[in-house]
């Protein structure tokens, strides 16, 4: 299966990822947040997924963060970001 398991940016940052049997992201570990966009943190994150394959909760340093979805099931917001689906 073509899943990303880790990134090794030598001397800067290492990121590693784990997945469940359905290939859904379960955790991410980042070693140096200074070389990341604001979403990753210097910690381990745990992801909760519902039966619609939506990430419903991300736990960072033991604190839960929740995603919001539209009535159609599309991601609408997470971690201070808003998302809009635009179809042609």
Residue frames as a rotation matrix with the C-alpha (Angstrom) as fourth column:
UNK 1
0.594 0.805 0.000 0.00
0.805 -0.594 0.000 0.00
0.000 0.000 -1.000 0.00
UNK 2
-0.171 -0.695 0.699 1.40
0.692 -0.589 -0.417 3.44
0.701 0.412 0.582 -0.89
UNK 3
0.866 0.469 -0.174 1.16
0.436 -0.536 0.723 5.11
0.246 -0.702 -0.668 2.51
UNK 4
0.140 -0.799 0.585 3.59
-0.280 -0.598 -0.750 7.77
0.950 -0.059 -0.308 3.70
UNK 5
0.564 0.005 -0.826 5.29
0.671 0.580 0.462 6.43
0.481 -0.815 0.324 6.82
UNK 6
0.424 -0.441 -0.791 7.87
0.599 -0.519 0.610 9.13
-0.680 -0.732 0.044 7.47
UNK 7
0.814 -0.335 0.475 9.69
0.182 -0.629 -0.755 12.17
0.552 0.701 -0.451 6.15
UNK 8
0.434 -0.750 -0.499 13.33
0.774 0.028 0.632 12.69
-0.461 -0.660 0.593 7.10
UNK 9
0.835 -0.223 0.502 14.41
0.112 -0.826 -0.553 16.25
0.538 0.518 -0.665 6.42
UNK 10
0.287 -0.797 -0.532 17.99
0.855 0.463 -0.232 15.71
0.431 -0.388 0.814 7.52
UNK 11
-0.704 -0.675 -0.222 19.00
0.681 -0.552 -0.481 18.11
0.202 -0.490 0.848 10.26
UNK 12
-0.788 0.451 0.420 15.69
-0.366 -0.891 0.270 19.97
0.495 0.059 0.867 10.20
UNK 13
-0.157 0.862 0.483 12.63
-0.942 0.016 -0.335 17.88
-0.296 -0.507 0.809 10.95
UNK 14
-0.975 -0.003 -0.223 11.42
-0.072 0.951 0.301 14.31
0.211 0.310 -0.927 11.06
UNK 15
-0.180 0.969 0.169 7.76
-0.972 -0.149 -0.181 13.36
-0.151 -0.197 0.969 10.69
UNK 16
-0.991 -0.069 -0.114 6.30
-0.088 0.981 0.174 9.89
0.100 0.182 -0.978 11.13
UNK 17
-0.228 0.971 -0.077 2.78
-0.961 -0.211 0.180 8.60
0.159 0.115 0.981 10.50
UNK 18
-0.955 0.043 0.293 0.76
-0.017 0.980 -0.198 5.52
-0.295 -0.194 -0.935 11.49
UNK 19
-0.463 0.795 -0.393 -2.46
-0.792 -0.172 0.586 4.15
0.398 0.582 0.709 10.00
UNK 20
-0.076 0.519 0.852 -5.25
-0.608 0.652 -0.452 1.77
-0.790 -0.552 0.266 10.91
UNK 21
-0.503 -0.155 0.850 -6.05
0.356 0.859 0.367 -1.30
-0.788 0.487 -0.377 8.73
UNK 22
0.516 0.749 0.416 -8.42
0.741 -0.146 -0.655 0.87
-0.430 0.646 -0.631 6.60
UNK 23
-0.253 -0.773 0.582 -5.45
0.929 -0.363 -0.079 3.17
0.272 0.521 0.809 5.77
UNK 24
0.730 0.481 0.486 -6.89
0.281 -0.859 0.429 6.04
0.624 -0.176 -0.762 7.80
UNK 25
-0.280 -0.870 0.407 -4.32
-0.064 -0.406 -0.912 8.25
0.958 -0.281 0.058 9.51
UNK 26
0.583 0.464 -0.666 -4.20
0.584 0.331 0.742 7.45
0.565 -0.821 -0.078 13.22
UNK 27
0.721 -0.360 -0.592 -1.19
0.394 -0.490 0.778 9.38
-0.570 -0.794 -0.212 14.49
UNK 28
0.605 -0.592 0.533 1.50
0.368 -0.386 -0.846 11.81
0.706 0.708 -0.015 13.40
UNK 29
0.620 -0.505 -0.601 4.69
0.592 -0.202 0.780 12.75
-0.515 -0.839 0.174 15.22
UNK 30
0.717 -0.394 0.575 6.73
0.243 -0.632 -0.736 15.86
0.653 0.668 -0.358 14.30
UNK 31
0.233 -0.718 -0.656 10.18
0.968 0.236 0.085 16.49
0.093 -0.655 0.750 15.78
UNK 32
-0.693 -0.516 -0.504 10.60
0.553 -0.828 0.089 20.21
-0.463 -0.217 0.859 14.98
UNK 33
0.300 0.948 0.104 7.55
0.846 -0.214 -0.488 22.42
-0.440 0.235 -0.867 14.48
UNK 34
0.044 -0.347 -0.937 9.75
-0.079 -0.936 0.343 25.37
-0.996 0.059 -0.069 13.42
UNK 35
-0.846 -0.408 -0.344 10.00
-0.379 0.005 0.925 23.83
-0.376 0.913 -0.159 9.94
UNK 36
-0.631 0.725 0.275 6.31
0.771 0.625 0.121 23.01
-0.084 0.289 -0.954 9.58
UNK 37
-0.420 0.652 0.631 3.21
-0.071 -0.717 0.694 24.95
0.905 0.247 0.347 8.71
UNK 38
-0.537 0.155 0.829 1.13
-0.801 -0.403 -0.443 25.73
0.265 -0.902 0.341 11.78
UNK 39
0.491 0.825 -0.280 -1.01
-0.679 0.564 0.470 22.58
0.546 -0.041 0.837 11.59
UNK 40
0.367 -0.367 -0.855 1.63
0.434 0.880 -0.191 20.09
0.822 -0.301 0.483 12.86
UNK 41
0.721 -0.170 0.672 2.89
-0.623 -0.582 0.522 20.49
0.303 -0.795 -0.526 16.39
UNK 42
-0.401 -0.902 -0.157 5.87
-0.613 0.392 -0.686 19.19
0.681 -0.179 -0.710 18.29
UNK 43
-0.296 0.425 0.856 3.94
-0.783 0.406 -0.472 16.26
-0.548 -0.809 0.212 19.71
UNK 44
-0.978 0.169 0.121 2.04
0.207 0.846 0.492 13.16
-0.019 0.506 -0.862 18.79
UNK 45
-0.465 0.875 -0.135 -1.47
-0.868 -0.481 -0.123 13.58
-0.173 0.060 0.983 17.43
UNK 46
-0.850 0.299 0.434 -4.18
0.267 0.954 -0.135 10.91
-0.455 0.002 -0.891 17.52
UNK 47
-0.740 0.566 -0.363 -7.03
-0.654 -0.482 0.583 10.87
0.155 0.669 0.727 14.98
UNK 48
-0.535 0.680 0.502 -10.58
0.090 0.636 -0.766 9.54
-0.840 -0.364 -0.402 15.48
UNK 49
-0.899 0.209 -0.385 -12.57
-0.415 -0.125 0.901 8.52
0.140 0.970 0.199 12.41
UNK 50
-0.184 0.903 0.389 -16.32
-0.604 0.209 -0.769 7.86
-0.776 -0.376 0.507 12.11
UNK 51
-0.116 0.202 0.973 -18.14
0.425 0.895 -0.135 5.41
-0.898 0.398 -0.189 9.82
UNK 52
0.917 0.393 0.070 -18.33
0.248 -0.423 -0.872 8.10
-0.313 0.817 -0.485 7.09
UNK 53
0.235 -0.937 0.259 -14.51
0.962 0.187 -0.197 8.22
0.136 0.295 0.946 6.97
UNK 54
0.544 -0.021 0.839 -14.49
0.014 -0.999 -0.034 11.70
0.839 0.030 -0.544 8.53
UNK 55
-0.558 -0.723 -0.407 -11.92
0.557 0.037 -0.830 12.80
0.615 -0.689 0.382 11.07
UNK 56
0.478 0.873 0.096 -14.11
0.435 -0.330 0.838 13.75
0.763 -0.359 -0.538 14.00
UNK 57
0.976 -0.202 0.076 -11.47
-0.166 -0.475 0.864 14.46
-0.138 -0.857 -0.497 16.62
UNK 58
0.284 -0.954 -0.095 -7.74
0.231 0.164 -0.959 15.07
0.931 0.250 0.267 16.74
UNK 59
0.968 -0.015 -0.251 -6.07
0.248 -0.102 0.963 14.80
-0.040 -0.995 -0.095 20.14
UNK 60
0.257 -0.898 0.356 -2.92
0.179 -0.318 -0.931 16.90
0.950 0.303 0.079 20.55
UNK 61
-0.746 -0.628 0.224 -1.02
-0.148 -0.171 -0.974 16.68
0.650 -0.759 0.035 23.83
UNK 62
-0.803 0.455 -0.385 -4.11
0.592 0.539 -0.599 15.15
-0.065 -0.709 -0.702 25.43
UNK 63
-0.474 0.644 -0.600 -6.41
-0.175 -0.737 -0.652 17.99
-0.863 -0.204 0.463 24.32
UNK 64
-0.180 0.467 0.866 -9.19
0.821 0.556 -0.129 17.23
-0.541 0.688 -0.484 21.81
UNK 65
-0.653 0.118 -0.748 -9.82
-0.453 -0.853 0.260 19.35
-0.607 0.509 0.610 18.72
UNK 66
-0.081 0.759 0.646 -12.93
0.408 0.617 -0.673 18.75
-0.910 0.209 -0.359 16.61
UNK 67
-0.982 -0.143 0.122 -13.63
0.158 -0.279 0.947 19.00
-0.101 0.950 0.297 12.90
UNK 68
-0.171 0.952 -0.253 -16.89
-0.256 -0.290 -0.922 20.45
-0.951 -0.093 0.293 11.54
UNK 69
-0.871 -0.050 0.488 -18.70
0.409 0.477 0.778 19.08
-0.272 0.878 -0.395 8.50
UNK 70
-0.680 0.685 -0.260 -21.48
-0.731 -0.609 0.307 20.36
0.052 0.399 0.915 6.25
UNK 71
0.144 0.828 0.542 -24.83
-0.679 0.481 -0.555 18.56
-0.720 -0.288 0.631 6.07
UNK 72
0.792 0.079 -0.605 -23.50
-0.566 0.465 -0.681 16.94
0.228 0.882 0.413 2.87
UNK 73
0.905 -0.424 0.039 -20.56
0.348 0.788 0.509 15.51
-0.247 -0.447 0.860 4.82
UNK 74
0.410 -0.789 0.458 -17.82
0.492 -0.232 -0.839 17.80
0.768 0.569 0.293 3.48
UNK 75
-0.180 -0.578 -0.796 -15.17
0.981 -0.169 -0.099 19.23
-0.077 -0.798 0.597 5.80
UNK 76
0.654 0.495 0.572 -16.21
0.523 -0.842 0.131 22.77
0.546 0.214 -0.810 6.79
UNK 77
0.513 -0.486 0.708 -13.70
-0.594 -0.796 -0.116 23.67
0.620 -0.361 -0.697 9.46
UNK 78
0.767 -0.337 -0.546 -10.83
0.584 0.720 0.376 22.48
0.267 -0.607 0.749 11.61
UNK 79
0.070 -0.845 -0.530 -8.21
0.954 -0.098 0.282 24.10
-0.290 -0.526 0.800 13.83
UNK 80
-0.035 -0.016 -0.999 -9.25
0.171 -0.985 0.010 27.65
-0.985 -0.171 0.037 12.97
UNK 81
-0.933 -0.275 -0.234 -9.34
-0.193 -0.165 0.967 26.99
-0.305 0.947 0.101 9.22
UNK 82
0.158 0.987 0.007 -12.52
-0.374 0.066 -0.925 27.12
-0.914 0.144 0.380 7.09
UNK 83
-0.854 -0.402 0.329 -12.98
0.089 0.512 0.855 24.97
-0.512 0.759 -0.401 4.01
UNK 84
0.151 0.881 -0.449 -15.31
-0.595 -0.281 -0.753 25.50
-0.789 0.381 0.482 1.05
UNK 85
-0.398 -0.186 0.898 -15.97
0.483 0.790 0.378 22.87
-0.780 0.584 -0.225 -1.60
UNK 86
-0.003 0.344 -0.939 -16.29
-0.669 -0.698 -0.254 24.42
-0.743 0.628 0.232 -5.05
UNK 87
-0.157 0.049 0.986 -17.61
0.500 0.865 0.037 22.19
-0.852 0.499 -0.160 -7.81
UNK 88
-0.934 -0.235 -0.270 -17.43
-0.101 -0.550 0.829 23.21
-0.343 0.801 0.490 -11.47
